[in-house]
Amino acid sequence: MSFREFIDRLKENGKLVEVQKAVSPKFEASRIAKQTKAPVLFHDISGSKVIMNLLGSREELAAMLKVPKEEIISKLSAVSPEGEVRLVSDSPTLEVVEDEVDLTKLPILTHFEKDGAPYLTAGIVVSEYGGTVNASIHRLMLLGKDRLAARLVPPRHTYLLHRKAAEKGEPLPVAIVLGCDPTIIYATSTRVPVGKEFEYAAALRGGPIELFECENGVKVPHSEIVLEGYIEPWERADEGPFVDITGTYDHVRKEPVIRITRVLHRKDPIYHGILPAGPEHLLMMGVPYEPRIFRAVGEVTTVRNVVLTEGGCCYLHAVVQIEKQTEGDGKNAIMAAFAAHTSLKHVVVVDEDIDIFDPNDVEFAIATRVKGDTDLMIIPNVRGSSLDPRGAPDGTTTKIGIDATKVLVEKENFERAEIPE
């Protein structure tokens, strides 16, 4: 499904909010997107079309995957990154080719009061070096007409490829993709074996993904906009402040600079913007970790479902649903979850009768099934998330696991009353 087909489907299903009036790229678009929460298509931001909140709910993600919301994680966990990828010679992205680069013509948004500059937030950075390919979303700060500062997180793949190229004094060829098949957008947010993002997207899609080759040799999918360029080997610039998933400002750092050499786009392209700390940002950050937790917990007990909660920024808090077989399964599940997603801070493990998508039901499990001296695991001085404002300066934190499962030998004490038909 193309980017435009997905938007058309949202419109047909009555899930797309359209804003016809002129909207400012500085604060106003983000304010509307935050208030709306639903997918919103702006028809005039600096004369361009912009969509936000594209994949902002589990319902939309489930529709994309053609499964009920409750089966998203089991579907994602069962898919291996072995889909078909085809190289083609032409693309609708090549409708307009601009060799004279001016990024200020794009409707790049300024989201919050203390933002360091306008930011591209939905750009998939595709990089190739030494036969290795990677595709992942990075935040990109506008520095000038042809320059961006890229937040590259060590030791992730783009960071490692750039370091390898820089050690030889070479720029890293990249292409920044904006507005492609949402399946690809999701796949590039997921932790898969190196170089397998497009194969994973094809497997999720159930059909081949087509790529075409840019002038710098990088191969990219059909999309609304592609920015070709190179990450310079040694040039650095201040990047930030930027609001990350916790809704608080991340630190300013010296980060690599991308020099853009060519711009490709469709006629009347639709720009994709992700609101920092908004529903789409949270979903894209969190859901890709859920299959990892699901598989890890499945190694130690019978796992039914996993969710990274919105209240926990879809990153720091997990609820794990298991079918408890023996005492100790809950604590084993807690340890497996922490090992699978090292940024997790708090984990709650519940039984099958608890709706993990209902915070009130999870709280009920904690209230009625937890005994503080036996059912809490406190793990001090362990690596946490750099995004946690309560973390220590050295990156460590204290993690808490809550075993909110029934005591098996007292199961009848926890039976929930039901009214028969």
JOTAZI-V878583 format. One line per field, one symbol per residue. ss: DSSP state (H for helix, E for strand, - for the rest). psi: psi as a letter, one per 40 degrees, with the letter a starting at -180 (. if undefined). burial: I if it has 16 or more other C-alpha atoms within 10 Angstrom, else O. A space follows every 10 residues. Layout:
ss: ???
psi: ???
burial: ???
This chain:
ss: --HHHHHHHH HH---EEEE- -----E-HHH HHHHHH--EE EEEEE--EEE EE-----HHH HHHHH---HH HHHHHHHH-- ----EEEE-- -HHHHEEE-- --HHH---EE --------EE ---EEEEEE- -EEEEEE--E EEEE--EEEE ------HHHH HHHHHHH--- -EEEEEEEEE -HHHHHH--- ------HHHH HHHHH---EE EEE-----EE E-EEEEEEEE EEEEEEEEE- -EE-----EE --EEEEEEEE EEEEE----E EE------HH HHHHHHHHHH HHHHHHHH-- -EEEEEEE-- ------EEEE EEE-----HH HHHHHHHHHH -----EEEEE --------HH HHHHHHHHH- -HHHHEEEEE EEE------- -----EEEEE EEE----HHH HHHH------ -
psi: hidddddddd ddefehhhhd ihhiehdddd dddddddihh hheghfeihh iifdgeiddd ddddefiide eddddddehi gfihhhhiei iededhhhdh hgeeeifhih didehdiihh eehhhhihhf ehiihihihh hhdadeiihh hhhifidddd dddddddefi ihhihhhhga hddddddeei hiiheedddd dddddfiihh iihideehhi ihidhhhiah hidehiihhi ihhadeeihi ihihiihhhh eihiiihfih hhhhhheidd dddddddddd dddddddeee ahidiihhid dfffddhihh highdihedd dddddddddd geeidhhhhi idehheehdd dddddddeeh hdedehhhgi fihaheehee iideeiahih hhgfiihdef ddeehhhihi .
burial: OIIIOIIOOI OOOOOIIOIO OOIOIIOIII OOIIOOIIII IIIIIOOIII IIIIIIIIOI IIOIIOOOII OIIIIIIOOO IOIIIOOOOO IOIIOOOOOO IIIOOIIIII IIOOIIIIII IIIIIIIIIO OOIIIIIIII IIIOOIIIII IIOOOOIIOO IIIIIIOOOI IIIIIIIIII IIIIIIIIII OIOOIIIIII IIIIIOOIII IIIIOIOIII IIIIIIIIII IIIOOOIIII IIIIIIOOII OOOOIIIIII IIIIIIOOII IIIIIIIIII IIIIIIIIII IIIIIIIIOO IIIIIIIIII OIIIIIIIII IIIIOOOOII IIIIIIIIOI IOIIIIIIII IOOIIIIOOO OIOOIIOOII OOOOIIIOOO OOIIIIIIOO IOOOOIIIII IIIIIIIOOO OOOOOOOOOO O
